[in-house]
Amino acid sequence: MVSAETKAAFKERVGQWANKLEVNVVWLGVRPMNNKWASCSTSGHLNFNTDLLGLNPDLWDYVIVHELLHFFVPNHGKLWKSLMRAHLGDYEAQEAKLKNVALQRTS
């Protein structure tokens, strides 16, 4: 079970990134999700998987920035990748860690 403090810290981190990236988050939810770490809608709604809360905050940042950038770039093309690199540096390292965690969850 995730503590209320951890959930609040995560939501605060989302807010910090949203401010930095100038994204207007209309609604923010943290809930169990079966197949995704997060999702977003064009109307400003964000959902994050509760499983993220048990991970290292550098992985939080990867998923948060990943989703927030989709408000500007709807795909994972060159522009999205360059924005990820601009904000997180070697984001592929966090991406690989997250894929590893996902593999461990399914096995």
C-alpha positions in Angstrom: 0.0 0.0 0.0 1.3 3.4 -1.0 1.4 6.1 1.7 -0.6 9.3 1.3 2.7 11.2 1.6 4.3 9.4 -1.3 1.2 10.0 -3.5 1.2 13.7 -2.5 4.9 14.0 -3.3 4.3 12.4 -6.7 1.5 14.8 -7.5 3.6 17.7 -6.4 6.4 16.5 -8.8 3.9 16.4 -11.6 2.9 19.9 -10.8 6.5 21.1 -10.8 7.1 19.5 -14.2 3.8 20.9 -15.6 4.8 24.4 -14.5 8.3 24.0 -16.0 6.9 22.7 -19.3 4.0 25.2 -19.2 1.4 22.4 -19.4 -2.1 23.1 -18.1 -3.1 19.9 -16.2 -6.9 19.9 -15.8 -7.2 16.7 -13.9 -4.6 14.4 -12.3 -5.2 10.9 -11.2 -3.1 8.1 -9.7 -4.8 4.8 -10.0 -4.1 1.1 -10.7 -3.5 0.5 -14.4 -3.0 -2.9 -16.0 -0.9 -2.3 -19.1 0.5 1.3 -18.9 2.6 3.5 -16.7 0.5 6.5 -17.6 -1.9 8.1 -20.1 -3.0 11.5 -21.1 -5.8 13.1 -23.1 -5.8 16.2 -25.3 -8.3 17.8 -22.8 -5.6 18.0 -20.1 -6.3 14.8 -18.2 -3.4 12.7 -16.8 -3.5 9.3 -15.2 -0.5 7.6 -13.6 -0.2 4.0 -12.5 0.0 3.6 -8.7 2.9 1.1 -9.3 5.1 4.1 -10.2 4.9 5.3 -6.6 7.1 2.4 -5.5 9.8 3.3 -7.9 12.8 5.6 -7.8 11.9 9.3 -8.4 14.1 9.5 -11.5 11.7 7.0 -13.1 8.8 9.2 -12.0 10.5 12.1 -13.9 10.8 10.0 -17.0 7.1 9.0 -17.0 5.9 12.5 -16.0 7.9 14.3 -18.7 7.1 11.6 -21.2 3.3 12.2 -20.7 3.5 16.0 -20.4 5.4 16.3 -23.7 2.6 14.5 -25.4 0.5 17.7 -24.9 2.9 19.2 -27.5 4.0 16.2 -29.6 1.5 13.3 -29.9 4.1 10.8 -31.0 7.6 9.5 -30.2 9.3 11.1 -33.2 12.4 13.2 -33.5 10.9 16.3 -31.9 9.6 14.3 -28.9 13.0 12.6 -28.5 14.9 15.9 -28.6 12.6 17.4 -26.0 13.0 14.4 -23.8 16.8 14.8 -24.1 16.6 18.5 -23.4 14.7 18.0 -20.2 16.1 14.7 -18.9 19.5 14.2 -20.6 20.1 10.5 -21.2 16.4 9.6 -20.9 17.0 6.2 -22.6 18.7 5.0 -19.4 15.5 5.6 -17.4 13.4 4.1 -20.3 15.5 0.9 -20.1 15.2 0.7 -16.3 11.4 1.1 -16.6 11.2 -1.6 -19.3 13.2 -3.8 -16.9 10.7 -3.2 -14.1 7.8 -3.9 -16.4 9.4 -7.2 -17.4 9.9 -8.2 -13.8 6.2 -7.4 -13.1 5.0 -9.7 -15.8 7.2 -12.6 -15.1 
